[in-house]
Amino acid sequence: KAGVTQTPRYLIKTRGQQVTLSCSPISGHRSVSWYQQTPGQGLQFLFEYFSETQRNKGNFPGRFSGRQFSNSRSEMNVSTLELGDSALYLCASSLETLYNEQFFGPGTRLTVL
Amino acid sequence: SQQGEEDPQALSIQEGENATMNCSYKTSINNLQWYRQNSGRGLVHLILIRSNEREKHSGRLRVTLDTSKKSSSLLITASRAADTASYFCATDARSTLTFGKGTMLLVSP
């Protein structure tokens, strides 16, 4: 089976812009989660989607949003980018829940200038 | 503050030695997971231990869980240079999955 794929791999944006990141989970996986990783804060949970519904949400402002499509593919959007949004954004998929084994994609490296 | 905190922050050992890293957490959990991250393979799931389990093995990995102390340890036996990576514990609490800051392990040939 193909692993979790994320596009794009690298992205450079300026403050105030918005960005959309894409994630394709492993075939058959219905749970997709997003994480932000920075040197200062480490790995932080953003949200989890299951069957096109947001099931769990971390402690991030409303500028961070996401959605899941019927084929389980997911997108994450960040509006009104801030310098502090520069990070590695990781997507993970699992069969049913983020509380069991998750398979992570390679991440999207976002730089906000 | 982090739900899971790994200790030590960094560990440097020689190939063949054992490596032990610890994770402490604050609230009750259902499961605790360990993940490894290196530049080559990204973030990879290593092992999951449930709250009603005390010890679990997977190859050269041994994980223990002490729910009374809210702590877990990951032991890597006979370490190899390829084990060089950051290791994270992840706990489920309050409808989120919380990762610690990680332990950076360097295994020298």
Backbone of each chain as ProteinMPNN parsed JSONL, in Angstrom:
{"seq_chain_A": "KAGVTQTPRYLIKTRGQQVTLSCSPISGHRSVSWYQQTPGQGLQFLFEYFSETQRNKGNFPGRFSGRQFSNSRSEMNVSTLELGDSALYLCASSLETLYNEQFFGPGTRLTVL", "coords_chain_A": {"N_chain_A": [[0.842, -1.193, 0.0], [0.432, 2.259, -0.704], [2.002, 4.915, 1.088], [1.16, 7.598, 3.393], [0.578, 10.587, 1.761], [1.633, 13.945, 1.228], [1.003, 17.166, 0.028], [1.796, 20.568, -0.848], [5.35, 19.766, -0.561], [7.053, 21.734, 0.297], [6.643, 25.162, 1.087], [6.393, 28.614, 0.658], [5.224, 31.518, 2.04], [3.766, 34.805, 2.533], [3.153, 37.039, 5.284], [-0.242, 37.392, 6.242], [-1.311, 36.151, 4.02], [-3.137, 33.239, 2.822], [-3.163, 29.646, 3.138], [-3.361, 26.385, 1.749], [-3.113, 23.042, 2.563], [-2.577, 19.677, 1.556], [-3.579, 16.28, 2.056], [-3.268, 12.851, 1.502], [-4.561, 9.941, 2.684], [-3.582, 6.601, 3.757], [-4.887, 3.967, 1.815], [-8.091, 2.928, 2.726], [-7.921, 3.846, 5.289], [-9.697, 5.76, 7.616], [-9.534, 7.75, 9.465], [-8.086, 10.877, 9.772], [-5.538, 12.944, 10.837], [-4.109, 16.079, 11.834], [-1.052, 17.775, 12.518], [1.056, 20.222, 14.018], [4.436, 20.998, 13.938], [7.008, 22.506, 15.664], [10.213, 23.898, 16.598], [10.087, 25.123, 19.105], [7.558, 24.577, 20.359], [7.16, 21.929, 19.845], [5.475, 18.913, 18.851], [2.212, 19.446, 18.042], [-1.204, 18.781, 18.341], [-3.626, 19.391, 15.918], [-6.249, 18.875, 14.617], [-8.676, 16.219, 14.123], [-10.162, 14.289, 11.603], [-12.939, 12.325, 10.653], [-14.856, 10.299, 8.662], [-15.665, 12.552, 7.158], [-16.19, 14.434, 9.082], [-15.26, 16.691, 11.642], [-13.773, 15.36, 14.378], [-12.192, 15.552, 16.667], [-10.433, 18.221, 18.291], [-7.654, 20.357, 18.597], [-5.963, 22.905, 20.533], [-6.01, 25.418, 18.895], [-6.2, 28.544, 17.123], [-9.123, 29.847, 15.332], [-8.243, 30.395, 12.786], [-7.07, 28.234, 11.756], [-8.205, 25.593, 9.957], [-9.973, 22.758, 8.637], [-10.861, 20.075, 6.41], [-12.519, 17.087, 5.322], [-12.795, 14.842, 2.672], [-15.079, 12.681, 0.836], [-13.569, 10.534, -0.01], [-11.741, 10.226, 1.941], [-9.51, 11.817, 1.754], [-7.828, 14.761, 2.87], [-7.819, 18.237, 3.632], [-6.046, 21.056, 4.877], [-6.394, 24.32, 6.042], [-4.936, 27.475, 6.498], [-5.59, 30.646, 7.444], [-4.889, 34.178, 7.045], [-2.008, 34.334, 7.56], [0.592, 34.154, 10.001], [3.879, 35.041, 11.243], [4.602, 33.181, 13.147], [3.377, 30.892, 12.325], [5.038, 29.446, 10.813], [6.262, 26.308, 10.249], [6.545, 22.699, 10.445], [4.087, 20.849, 9.005], [2.286, 18.087, 9.73], [0.571, 15.262, 8.552], [-1.463, 12.56, 9.5], [-2.644, 9.222, 9.21], [-5.042, 6.754, 10.197], [-6.685, 3.599, 10.843], [-9.171, 3.752, 12.272], [-9.073, 5.492, 14.476], [-7.294, 8.192, 16.066], [-6.112, 7.399, 18.344], [-4.933, 4.998, 18.193], [-2.412, 3.147, 16.342], [-0.843, 5.386, 14.215], [-0.071, 6.484, 10.914], [2.304, 8.464, 9.534], [2.663, 11.186, 7.232], [5.228, 12.722, 5.12], [5.225, 15.389, 5.641], [4.59, 18.952, 5.319], [6.602, 21.642, 4.783], [6.208, 24.76, 5.914], [6.979, 28.071, 5.394], [6.718, 31.28, 6.609], [7.032, 34.528, 5.601]], "CA_chain_A": [[0.0, 0.0, 0.0], [1.158, 3.514, -0.687], [1.937, 5.576, 2.373], [0.475, 8.886, 3.448], [1.258, 11.598, 0.944], [1.274, 15.322, 1.52], [1.442, 18.147, -0.968], [3.163, 20.43, -1.363], [6.338, 19.453, 0.466], [7.606, 23.003, 0.773], [5.791, 26.289, 0.746], [6.793, 29.906, 1.226], [4.132, 32.486, 1.96], [4.001, 36.034, 3.29], [2.155, 37.323, 6.311], [-1.54, 37.826, 5.77], [-1.843, 35.256, 2.997], [-3.693, 31.986, 3.317], [-2.523, 28.493, 2.525], [-4.085, 25.105, 1.84], [-2.25, 21.87, 2.489], [-3.365, 18.51, 1.193], [-3.122, 15.004, 2.606], [-3.947, 11.645, 1.039], [-4.261, 8.887, 3.653], [-3.437, 5.243, 3.267], [-6.161, 3.437, 1.358], [-8.831, 2.201, 3.757], [-7.881, 4.593, 6.549], [-10.788, 6.717, 7.659], [-9.193, 8.829, 10.395], [-6.963, 11.712, 9.338], [-5.215, 13.958, 11.84], [-3.101, 17.065, 11.455], [-0.199, 18.224, 13.602], [2.035, 21.259, 13.755], [5.674, 20.744, 14.663], [7.962, 23.61, 15.699], [11.272, 23.648, 17.59], [9.731, 25.635, 20.421], [6.361, 23.954, 20.932], [7.124, 20.498, 19.564], [4.381, 18.38, 18.049], [0.934, 19.818, 18.627], [-2.373, 18.262, 17.635], [-4.532, 20.41, 15.37], [-7.59, 18.288, 14.577], [-8.867, 14.9, 13.521], [-11.367, 14.114, 10.808], [-13.384, 10.955, 10.452], [-16.114, 10.314, 7.89], [-15.94, 13.939, 6.706], [-16.582, 15.257, 10.22], [-14.196, 16.938, 12.61], [-14.127, 14.583, 15.559], [-11.445, 16.091, 17.793], [-9.795, 19.486, 17.927], [-6.668, 20.85, 19.533], [-6.108, 24.267, 21.008], [-5.497, 26.361, 17.896], [-7.217, 29.55, 16.764], [-10.017, 29.524, 14.224], [-7.566, 30.565, 11.491], [-6.707, 26.882, 11.322], [-9.4, 24.819, 9.685], [-9.717, 21.628, 7.767], [-12.021, 19.321, 5.95], [-12.222, 15.759, 4.786], [-13.674, 14.495, 1.558], [-15.675, 11.345, 0.931], [-12.53, 9.515, -0.243], [-10.886, 10.368, 3.129], [-8.478, 12.841, 1.564], [-8.093, 15.888, 3.763], [-7.111, 19.495, 3.415], [-5.947, 21.948, 6.018], [-6.275, 25.697, 5.601], [-4.563, 28.478, 7.491], [-5.857, 31.972, 6.893], [-4.2, 35.312, 7.66], [-0.785, 33.741, 8.086], [1.478, 34.9, 10.887], [5.24, 34.501, 11.228], [4.63, 32.036, 14.045], [2.786, 29.707, 11.693], [6.119, 28.708, 10.155], [6.343, 25.017, 10.942], [6.321, 21.484, 9.665], [2.718, 20.367, 9.208], [2.243, 16.645, 9.503], [-0.714, 14.597, 8.451], [-1.37, 11.153, 9.875], [-3.89, 8.488, 9.021], [-5.19, 5.482, 10.889], [-7.892, 2.898, 10.404], [-10.413, 4.224, 12.875], [-8.933, 6.493, 15.515], [-5.944, 8.692, 16.273], [-5.593, 6.857, 19.596], [-4.187, 3.792, 17.868], [-1.262, 3.4, 15.492], [-1.012, 6.327, 13.116], [0.96, 6.51, 9.895], [2.529, 9.868, 9.234], [3.244, 11.598, 5.968], [6.527, 13.383, 5.255], [5.044, 16.75, 6.111], [4.736, 20.148, 4.48], [7.385, 22.667, 5.482], [5.666, 26.081, 5.606], [7.75, 29.228, 5.853], [5.976, 32.526, 6.47], [7.969, 35.655, 5.614]], "C_chain_A": [[0.874, 1.237, 0.0], [0.985, 4.153, 0.679], [1.131, 6.852, 2.307], [1.273, 9.899, 2.614], [0.737, 12.983, 1.288], [1.817, 16.223, 0.417], [1.0, 19.542, -0.538], [4.13, 20.049, -0.247], [6.931, 20.704, 1.08], [6.752, 24.142, 0.245], [6.337, 27.542, 1.411], [5.671, 30.894, 0.975], [4.532, 33.746, 2.725], [2.86, 36.25, 4.282], [0.859, 37.828, 5.694], [-2.15, 36.937, 4.694], [-2.514, 34.05, 3.647], [-3.057, 30.834, 2.555], [-3.405, 27.263, 2.719], [-3.112, 23.964, 1.624], [-3.127, 20.642, 2.264], [-2.735, 17.23, 1.736], [-3.953, 13.866, 2.016], [-3.584, 10.496, 1.97], [-4.015, 7.555, 2.968], [-4.819, 4.712, 2.898], [-6.824, 2.609, 2.459], [-8.812, 2.887, 5.112], [-8.934, 5.68, 6.529], [-10.515, 7.905, 8.588], [-7.973, 9.564, 9.866], [-6.76, 12.81, 10.375], [-4.12, 14.874, 11.321], [-2.356, 17.534, 12.7], [0.701, 19.339, 13.102], [3.285, 20.959, 14.574], [6.606, 21.939, 14.527], [9.025, 23.298, 16.731], [10.858, 24.066, 18.998], [8.594, 24.879, 21.099], [6.282, 22.454, 20.681], [5.965, 20.129, 18.67], [3.06, 18.705, 18.732], [-0.211, 19.366, 17.729], [-3.268, 19.405, 17.189], [-5.976, 19.918, 15.374], [-7.566, 16.929, 13.916], [-10.178, 14.886, 12.763], [-11.652, 12.637, 10.622], [-14.733, 11.009, 9.756], [-16.58, 11.739, 7.618], [-16.346, 14.873, 7.832], [-15.375, 15.477, 11.131], [-14.588, 16.28, 13.921], [-13.419, 15.088, 16.816], [-10.689, 17.331, 17.34], [-8.815, 19.882, 19.013], [-6.915, 22.312, 19.847], [-5.438, 25.259, 20.063], [-6.599, 27.342, 17.537], [-8.011, 29.14, 15.53], [-9.41, 29.746, 12.852], [-7.159, 29.208, 10.896], [-7.995, 26.08, 11.132], [-9.054, 23.663, 8.758], [-11.01, 21.049, 7.251], [-11.556, 17.969, 5.423], [-13.26, 15.44, 3.718], [-14.15, 13.051, 1.685], [-14.661, 10.229, 0.684], [-11.466, 9.537, 0.856], [-9.731, 11.34, 2.949], [-8.841, 14.064, 2.397], [-7.283, 17.099, 3.334], [-7.106, 20.287, 4.712], [-5.709, 23.352, 5.485], [-5.849, 26.573, 6.775], [-4.764, 29.841, 6.84], [-5.052, 33.023, 7.656], [-2.922, 34.839, 8.354], [0.018, 34.712, 8.94], [2.859, 34.249, 10.838], [5.334, 33.222, 12.057], [4.003, 30.781, 13.482], [3.827, 28.909, 10.917], [6.368, 27.424, 10.934], [6.336, 23.89, 9.924], [4.918, 20.992, 9.995], [2.644, 18.915, 8.772], [0.811, 16.153, 9.464], [-0.503, 13.135, 8.82], [-2.697, 10.475, 9.612], [-3.865, 7.208, 9.837], [-6.516, 4.871, 10.483], [-9.158, 3.561, 10.945], [-10.241, 5.403, 13.823], [-7.477, 6.932, 15.667], [-5.318, 8.094, 17.52], [-4.929, 5.505, 19.405], [-3.062, 4.156, 16.897], [-1.609, 4.347, 14.348], [0.188, 6.233, 12.177], [1.097, 7.952, 9.418], [3.071, 10.064, 7.823], [4.551, 12.328, 6.207], [6.423, 14.831, 5.713], [5.149, 17.802, 5.016], [5.475, 21.186, 5.306], [6.882, 24.021, 5.017], [6.56, 27.15, 6.216], [6.945, 30.482, 5.578], [6.952, 33.688, 6.628], [7.255, 36.973, 5.894]], "O_chain_A": [[1.931, 1.262, 0.63], [-0.033, 3.965, 1.345], [0.499, 7.153, 1.295], [2.488, 10.031, 2.764], [-0.441, 13.167, 1.596], [2.941, 16.052, -0.055], [-0.059, 19.69, 0.073], [3.732, 20.019, 0.918], [7.272, 20.719, 2.263], [6.219, 24.099, -0.864], [6.698, 27.526, 2.588], [5.227, 31.081, -0.158], [5.512, 33.748, 3.47], [1.763, 35.713, 4.13], [0.874, 38.602, 4.736], [-3.361, 36.961, 4.477], [-2.46, 33.871, 4.863], [-2.491, 31.015, 1.478], [-4.101, 27.129, 3.726], [-2.383, 23.925, 0.633], [-4.268, 20.582, 2.723], [-1.514, 17.121, 1.854], [-5.183, 13.91, 2.029], [-2.416, 10.112, 2.043], [-4.215, 7.406, 1.763], [-5.8, 4.98, 3.591], [-6.21, 1.716, 3.043], [-9.604, 2.547, 5.99], [-9.056, 6.429, 5.559], [-11.183, 8.935, 8.505], [-6.954, 8.95, 9.55], [-7.7, 13.515, 10.741], [-3.312, 14.487, 10.477], [-2.933, 17.674, 13.778], [1.06, 19.395, 11.926], [3.196, 20.695, 15.773], [6.955, 22.34, 13.417], [8.779, 22.518, 17.651], [11.244, 23.424, 19.975], [8.671, 24.577, 22.29], [5.424, 21.777, 21.248], [5.524, 20.922, 17.839], [2.819, 18.288, 19.865], [-0.179, 19.553, 16.513], [-3.623, 20.278, 17.981], [-6.826, 20.486, 16.06], [-6.604, 16.537, 13.256], [-11.186, 15.414, 13.235], [-10.749, 11.818, 10.457], [-15.647, 11.694, 10.216], [-17.745, 12.078, 7.826], [-16.801, 15.988, 7.576], [-14.576, 14.568, 11.359], [-15.62, 16.609, 14.505], [-13.989, 15.053, 17.907], [-10.349, 17.477, 16.166], [-9.106, 19.759, 20.203], [-7.941, 22.881, 19.475], [-4.42, 25.863, 20.402], [-7.784, 27.022, 17.631], [-7.635, 28.229, 14.792], [-9.992, 29.333, 11.849], [-6.94, 29.076, 9.692], [-8.777, 25.921, 12.07], [-7.97, 23.614, 8.176], [-12.104, 21.484, 7.614], [-10.382, 17.751, 5.126], [-14.445, 15.741, 3.863], [-13.677, 12.301, 2.539], [-14.87, 9.098, 1.123], [-10.406, 8.929, 0.707], [-9.039, 11.653, 3.918], [-10.018, 14.362, 2.603], [-6.205, 16.981, 2.752], [-8.027, 20.203, 5.525], [-4.905, 23.545, 4.573], [-6.341, 26.425, 7.893], [-4.169, 30.14, 5.804], [-4.593, 32.78, 8.773], [-2.785, 34.937, 9.573], [0.112, 35.905, 8.653], [3.007, 33.089, 10.454], [6.063, 32.296, 11.703], [4.086, 29.716, 14.095], [3.535, 27.822, 10.419], [6.649, 27.456, 12.132], [6.149, 24.096, 8.725], [4.607, 20.747, 11.161], [2.9, 18.568, 7.619], [-0.039, 16.579, 10.247], [0.525, 12.546, 8.485], [-3.756, 11.083, 9.774], [-2.805, 6.655, 10.128], [-7.359, 5.523, 9.867], [-10.081, 3.887, 10.199], [-11.147, 6.224, 13.965], [-6.551, 6.155, 15.43], [-4.118, 8.256, 17.744], [-4.413, 4.928, 20.362], [-2.794, 5.335, 16.661], [-2.566, 4.118, 13.608], [1.308, 5.94, 12.598], [0.135, 8.571, 8.963], [3.82, 9.242, 7.296], [4.949, 12.537, 7.353], [7.416, 15.429, 6.127], [5.714, 17.571, 3.947], [5.033, 21.565, 6.39], [7.094, 24.402, 3.865], [6.854, 27.126, 7.411], [6.534, 30.724, 4.443], [7.616, 33.818, 7.656], [7.894, 38.024, 5.94]]}, "seq_chain_B": "SQQGEEDPQALSIQEGENATMNCSYKTSINNLQWYRQNSGRGLVHLILIRSNEREKHSGRLRVTLDTSKKSSSLLITASRAADTASYFCATDARSTLTFGKGTMLLVSP", "coords_chain_B": {"N_chain_B": [[1.029, 23.495, 29.668], [2.975, 20.571, 28.757], [1.354, 17.451, 28.302], [2.731, 15.052, 28.142], [6.042, 14.427, 29.099], [9.303, 13.928, 28.146], [12.264, 12.343, 29.3], [15.721, 11.638, 29.395], [16.397, 14.887, 27.839], [18.282, 14.636, 25.877], [20.413, 12.007, 24.728], [23.365, 10.205, 24.565], [25.005, 7.455, 23.291], [27.003, 4.434, 22.831], [27.149, 2.142, 20.085], [25.535, -0.962, 20.608], [25.099, -0.63, 23.289], [22.506, -0.208, 25.787], [19.575, 1.852, 25.672], [17.646, 4.003, 27.6], [14.686, 5.764, 27.941], [12.413, 8.076, 29.4], [8.994, 8.866, 30.14], [6.74, 11.139, 31.416], [3.452, 11.897, 32.512], [0.405, 13.817, 32.993], [-2.433, 13.554, 33.34], [-5.05, 11.047, 33.638], [-4.925, 8.261, 31.418], [-5.865, 6.362, 28.471], [-4.386, 4.989, 26.578], [-0.875, 4.772, 25.808], [1.534, 5.854, 23.58], [4.548, 5.292, 21.735], [6.689, 7.02, 19.551], [9.012, 7.382, 16.841], [11.259, 9.645, 15.307], [13.105, 10.45, 12.55], [15.308, 11.963, 10.124], [15.293, 10.506, 7.836], [13.114, 8.654, 7.696], [10.937, 9.959, 8.696], [8.165, 10.381, 10.952], [7.467, 7.653, 12.922], [5.431, 5.065, 14.123], [6.056, 3.211, 17.051], [5.259, 1.554, 19.272], [2.385, 0.651, 21.196], [0.918, 0.927, 24.351], [-1.535, -0.165, 26.547], [-3.618, 1.166, 29.168], [-4.169, -0.799, 31.006], [-2.085, -2.506, 30.851], [1.208, -3.497, 31.816], [3.693, -3.969, 30.813], [5.332, -4.233, 27.671], [6.6, -5.786, 24.743], [8.526, -5.407, 21.773], [10.372, -6.647, 19.414], [13.542, -5.297, 19.743], [12.637, -3.478, 21.528], [11.343, -2.422, 24.643], [8.659, -1.578, 26.569], [7.414, -0.011, 29.447], [4.747, 0.681, 31.706], [3.572, 2.656, 34.268], [0.873, 3.367, 35.831], [0.203, 4.394, 38.295], [2.256, 6.062, 38.951], [2.126, 7.64, 36.82], [3.819, 7.355, 34.548], [6.062, 6.243, 31.962], [8.401, 4.06, 30.401], [10.822, 3.636, 27.84], [12.796, 1.185, 26.578], [15.572, 0.527, 24.636], [17.288, -2.091, 23.438], [20.645, -3.288, 22.814], [21.624, -1.215, 21.009], [21.739, 0.407, 17.773], [23.43, 2.259, 15.184], [21.503, 3.114, 13.451], [19.367, 3.589, 15.099], [19.512, 6.15, 15.889], [17.751, 9.009, 16.497], [14.84, 11.045, 17.242], [12.74, 10.47, 19.987], [9.399, 10.125, 20.905], [6.807, 10.27, 23.323], [3.307, 9.721, 23.337], [0.207, 10.669, 24.524], [-3.23, 9.994, 25.216], [-5.711, 12.209, 25.995], [-8.335, 14.257, 27.162], [-9.676, 14.352, 24.698], [-7.696, 14.713, 22.813], [-4.529, 14.04, 21.226], [-1.54, 14.032, 22.749], [1.77, 14.958, 22.38], [5.018, 14.574, 23.785], [8.017, 16.599, 24.25], [10.159, 15.176, 23.418], [12.976, 12.862, 23.289], [16.24, 13.128, 22.251], [18.158, 10.797, 20.725], [21.426, 9.722, 20.252], [23.346, 7.436, 18.651], [26.453, 6.211, 18.532], [28.839, 4.781, 16.271]], "CA_chain_B": [[2.188, 22.618, 29.809], [2.845, 19.334, 28.016], [0.815, 16.303, 28.995], [3.822, 14.101, 28.238], [7.367, 15.029, 29.139], [10.326, 12.896, 28.073], [13.494, 12.558, 30.042], [16.357, 12.948, 29.287], [16.166, 15.595, 26.576], [19.243, 14.103, 24.905], [21.123, 10.835, 25.223], [24.4, 9.791, 23.622], [25.542, 6.158, 23.694], [27.745, 3.695, 21.824], [26.451, 0.973, 19.521], [25.563, -2.141, 21.456], [24.596, -0.284, 24.621], [21.062, -0.029, 25.912], [19.127, 3.225, 25.857], [16.373, 4.105, 28.321], [14.113, 7.099, 28.017], [11.234, 8.068, 30.239], [7.908, 9.783, 29.805], [5.787, 11.362, 32.506], [2.252, 12.592, 32.053], [-0.291, 14.446, 34.115], [-3.809, 13.112, 33.566], [-5.306, 9.639, 33.342], [-4.896, 7.949, 29.99], [-6.309, 5.041, 28.036], [-3.235, 4.389, 25.904], [0.325, 5.577, 25.639], [2.249, 5.392, 22.394], [5.898, 5.803, 21.475], [7.0, 7.256, 18.149], [10.387, 7.743, 16.531], [11.346, 10.55, 14.169], [14.423, 10.815, 12.024], [15.201, 12.696, 8.866], [15.127, 9.595, 6.718], [11.82, 7.96, 7.625], [9.859, 10.742, 9.284], [7.619, 9.969, 12.243], [7.033, 6.266, 12.796], [4.864, 4.465, 15.328], [6.863, 2.1, 17.554], [4.559, 0.63, 20.142], [1.277, 1.194, 21.982], [0.643, 0.174, 25.572], [-2.808, 0.256, 27.102], [-3.522, 1.515, 30.588], [-4.249, -2.005, 31.849], [-0.877, -3.297, 30.623], [2.352, -3.002, 32.585], [4.911, -4.108, 30.037], [5.112, -4.73, 26.334], [7.849, -5.952, 24.007], [8.464, -5.489, 20.314], [11.756, -6.738, 18.95], [14.508, -4.793, 20.729], [11.978, -2.45, 22.337], [10.556, -2.839, 25.811], [7.97, -0.429, 27.138], [6.705, -0.243, 30.697], [3.791, 1.721, 32.068], [3.183, 2.684, 35.68], [-0.203, 4.363, 35.885], [0.166, 5.021, 39.626], [3.241, 7.135, 38.904], [1.895, 8.369, 35.565], [5.093, 7.367, 33.826], [6.363, 5.135, 31.065], [9.784, 4.051, 29.948], [11.134, 2.913, 26.603], [14.146, 0.632, 26.584], [16.057, -0.017, 23.374], [18.445, -2.921, 23.753], [21.645, -3.492, 21.756], [21.333, -0.135, 20.067], [22.465, 0.485, 16.505], [23.528, 3.63, 14.675], [20.222, 3.43, 12.805], [18.4, 3.993, 16.12], [19.663, 7.59, 16.097], [16.467, 9.629, 16.173], [14.113, 11.608, 18.379], [11.693, 9.552, 20.442], [8.306, 10.854, 21.535], [5.655, 9.562, 23.839], [2.049, 10.381, 23.011], [-0.851, 10.228, 25.419], [-4.583, 10.438, 24.852], [-6.388, 12.844, 27.123], [-9.146, 15.426, 26.8], [-10.024, 14.289, 23.276], [-6.577, 15.038, 21.937], [-3.343, 13.203, 21.369], [-0.51, 14.989, 23.14], [3.142, 14.478, 22.279], [6.032, 15.252, 24.561], [9.026, 17.321, 23.474], [11.023, 14.168, 22.833], [14.357, 12.584, 23.675], [17.119, 12.947, 21.09], [19.107, 9.712, 20.961], [22.522, 9.609, 19.3], [24.075, 6.186, 18.81], [27.715, 6.329, 17.784], [29.416, 3.479, 15.899]], "C_chain_B": [[1.915, 21.304, 29.111], [2.225, 18.257, 28.888], [1.919, 15.282, 29.192], [5.155, 14.823, 28.203], [8.392, 13.915, 29.131], [11.572, 13.328, 28.839], [14.442, 11.4, 29.727], [15.996, 13.634, 27.971], [17.096, 15.055, 25.501], [20.028, 12.982, 25.557], [22.116, 10.398, 24.16], [25.028, 8.501, 24.12], [26.332, 5.548, 22.544], [26.88, 2.545, 21.305], [26.611, -0.214, 20.458], [25.069, -1.883, 22.87], [23.076, -0.202, 24.592], [20.748, 1.445, 26.134], [17.775, 3.21, 26.553], [15.92, 5.552, 28.334], [12.761, 7.004, 28.711], [10.238, 9.126, 29.797], [7.016, 9.918, 31.024], [4.615, 12.155, 31.962], [1.413, 12.999, 33.249], [-1.678, 13.869, 34.401], [-3.961, 11.639, 33.209], [-5.389, 9.415, 31.841], [-5.527, 6.594, 29.728], [-5.145, 4.272, 27.412], [-2.053, 5.335, 25.964], [1.089, 4.982, 24.46], [3.658, 5.988, 22.383], [6.1, 5.897, 19.969], [8.473, 7.625, 18.019], [10.37, 8.652, 15.304], [12.804, 10.756, 13.786], [14.247, 11.397, 10.636], [14.9, 11.758, 7.706], [13.718, 9.045, 6.581], [10.685, 8.742, 8.257], [9.422, 10.174, 10.621], [6.994, 8.584, 12.096], [6.542, 5.751, 14.144], [5.712, 3.268, 15.747], [6.015, 1.086, 18.31], [3.451, 1.368, 20.889], [1.087, 0.309, 23.197], [-0.637, 0.727, 26.187], [-2.678, 0.44, 28.609], [-3.597, 0.3, 31.506], [-3.065, -2.949, 31.625], [0.284, -2.678, 31.387], [3.638, -3.02, 31.771], [4.559, -4.67, 28.67], [6.445, -4.779, 25.597], [7.559, -5.954, 22.516], [9.889, -5.483, 19.8], [12.729, -6.3, 20.034], [13.921, -3.718, 21.642], [11.225, -3.076, 23.498], [9.962, -1.572, 26.417], [7.305, -0.854, 28.439], [5.782, 0.944, 30.962], [3.434, 1.57, 33.532], [2.128, 3.769, 35.835], [-0.278, 5.043, 37.244], [1.156, 6.184, 39.685], [3.074, 8.015, 37.671], [3.212, 8.489, 34.795], [5.242, 6.112, 32.979], [7.836, 5.195, 30.718], [9.901, 3.223, 28.679], [12.589, 2.484, 26.675], [14.456, 0.088, 25.202], [17.315, -0.816, 23.696], [19.357, -3.049, 22.544], [21.491, -2.461, 20.65], [22.261, -0.159, 18.851], [22.513, 1.945, 16.061], [22.205, 4.065, 14.046], [19.134, 3.808, 13.807], [18.501, 5.475, 16.434], [18.418, 8.303, 15.593], [15.965, 10.371, 17.407], [12.959, 10.681, 18.706], [10.657, 10.344, 21.243], [7.316, 9.892, 22.16], [4.417, 10.395, 23.511], [0.952, 9.809, 23.881], [-2.195, 10.778, 24.954], [-5.249, 10.996, 26.097], [-7.158, 14.035, 26.591], [-9.375, 15.503, 25.285], [-8.924, 14.778, 22.354], [-5.498, 13.985, 22.107], [-2.195, 14.156, 21.617], [0.859, 14.335, 23.108], [4.031, 15.257, 23.238], [7.033, 15.929, 23.654], [10.078, 16.375, 22.897], [12.382, 14.031, 23.48], [15.154, 12.366, 22.399], [18.162, 11.902, 21.438], [20.151, 9.711, 19.851], [23.277, 8.325, 19.61], [25.302, 6.247, 17.911], [28.296, 4.953, 17.487], [30.646, 3.152, 16.745]], "O_chain_B": [[0.758, 20.947, 28.891], [2.533, 18.159, 30.075], [2.047, 14.704, 30.271], [5.371, 15.717, 27.385], [8.369, 13.046, 30.002], [11.869, 14.513, 28.989], [14.005, 10.25, 29.785], [15.368, 13.033, 27.098], [16.726, 15.022, 24.327], [20.28, 12.992, 26.762], [21.757, 10.238, 22.993], [25.531, 8.448, 25.242], [26.334, 6.069, 21.429], [25.997, 2.048, 22.003], [27.68, -0.439, 21.026], [24.667, -2.811, 23.57], [22.453, -0.137, 23.533], [21.547, 2.187, 26.706], [16.865, 2.489, 26.143], [16.68, 6.451, 28.694], [12.063, 5.994, 28.621], [10.588, 10.129, 29.175], [6.586, 8.917, 31.598], [4.77, 12.98, 31.062], [1.673, 12.581, 34.377], [-2.061, 13.711, 35.56], [-3.096, 11.059, 32.552], [-5.864, 10.271, 31.095], [-5.702, 5.785, 30.639], [-4.943, 3.086, 27.673], [-2.21, 6.542, 26.146], [1.263, 3.768, 24.361], [3.907, 7.05, 22.952], [5.739, 4.993, 19.216], [9.094, 8.114, 18.962], [9.575, 8.459, 14.384], [13.624, 11.182, 14.6], [13.166, 11.33, 10.051], [14.315, 12.173, 6.705], [13.183, 8.974, 5.474], [9.568, 8.232, 8.345], [10.215, 9.559, 11.335], [6.114, 8.368, 11.263], [7.173, 5.982, 15.176], [6.051, 2.418, 14.925], [6.056, -0.108, 18.013], [3.568, 2.559, 21.177], [1.093, -0.917, 23.087], [-0.798, 1.94, 26.327], [-1.747, -0.065, 29.236], [-3.145, 0.355, 32.649], [-3.047, -4.062, 32.15], [0.327, -1.462, 31.578], [4.547, -2.218, 31.989], [3.63, -5.463, 28.52], [7.31, -3.926, 25.798], [6.518, -6.424, 22.057], [10.538, -4.438, 19.754], [12.741, -6.87, 21.125], [14.641, -3.118, 22.441], [10.566, -4.107, 23.361], [10.678, -0.622, 26.734], [6.706, -1.927, 28.521], [6.022, 2.058, 30.495], [3.043, 0.493, 33.982], [2.453, 4.95, 35.957], [-0.777, 6.165, 37.338], [0.922, 7.17, 40.384], [3.785, 9.006, 37.498], [3.649, 9.585, 34.443], [4.636, 5.075, 33.245], [8.445, 6.264, 30.741], [9.178, 2.248, 28.477], [13.493, 3.309, 26.815], [13.698, -0.715, 24.657], [18.3, -0.256, 24.178], [18.916, -2.937, 21.4], [21.256, -2.807, 19.492], [23.383, -0.662, 18.896], [21.719, 2.766, 16.521], [21.835, 5.238, 14.104], [18.08, 4.301, 13.406], [17.668, 6.009, 17.166], [18.072, 8.214, 14.415], [16.582, 10.331, 18.471], [12.285, 10.169, 17.812], [10.997, 11.123, 22.133], [7.021, 8.834, 21.604], [4.483, 11.621, 23.42], [0.788, 8.591, 23.962], [-2.285, 11.864, 24.382], [-5.335, 10.325, 27.126], [-6.701, 14.736, 25.688], [-9.281, 16.57, 24.679], [-9.196, 15.211, 21.235], [-5.552, 13.151, 23.011], [-1.905, 15.006, 20.774], [1.082, 13.295, 23.728], [3.821, 16.447, 23.472], [6.923, 15.85, 22.431], [10.808, 16.748, 21.979], [12.878, 14.951, 24.13], [14.799, 11.53, 21.568], [18.965, 12.102, 22.35], [19.815, 9.7, 18.667], [23.79, 8.154, 20.716], [25.192, 6.324, 16.688], [28.258, 4.062, 18.336], [31.255, 2.098, 16.567]]}, "name": "protein", "num_of_chains": 2, "seq": "KAGVTQTPRYLIKTRGQQVTLSCSPISGHRSVSWYQQTPGQGLQFLFEYFSETQRNKGNFPGRFSGRQFSNSRSEMNVSTLELGDSALYLCASSLETLYNEQFFGPGTRLTVLSQQGEEDPQALSIQEGENATMNCSYKTSINNLQWYRQNSGRGLVHLILIRSNEREKHSGRLRVTLDTSKKSSSLLITASRAADTASYFCATDARSTLTFGKGTMLLVSP"}
